[in-house]
Amino acid sequence: ARPTRQSEPMNGKSQSLRRFIRKSEAGYQMVELLVLLAVMSVIMAIGFPMYLSYARAQETDGAARTIVVALNHARSLAVTRGTSYTVTSQTHPNNRMRSSCVADATWCPTPIYTGSGTDGSGWRTLENGARITLGPAITFNSVGAATTSGVLRVSNSTATGSLDICVNPSGKIRVQAVGAACP
């Protein structure tokens, strides 16, 4: 038979330990919750404006990259098809652009390019409310050079940030800060 264990009388140390455990299981104190709320408020007050600034910068950068893709696509069409292509843009409120063959070209299967990323009329619209604020027509010839070069400008939906897209006469396209020299 197994010997039975007699319960030991509780001494003062184990009783205070049980009281401590019961007290700590009760939950958070009001002061702890208020401190946590204050810390979270400070973090949000600092972090939210920084997040908005980052989001606007990404919006502007994304719109500039969309324009670069459209310009590079038109340049590629001009080289592969052996004819000049013009990129026409519409500024705010339309904020869109499209590629088309130059009218005096000897070979032009379709006057306006329609394909991936364009609507039925060939327009590629900027997303997220980004705006084209400066948009001259840019023409690329059959060797990829820009016969009409220039600077396109894009800004975010709140007009708090802008970038220039520079098209050099050689056909090189780059994104740069507003007002930087475009060779």
Disulfide bonds with the S-S distance in Angstrom:
Cys101-Cys108 2.06
Cys166-Cys182 1.73
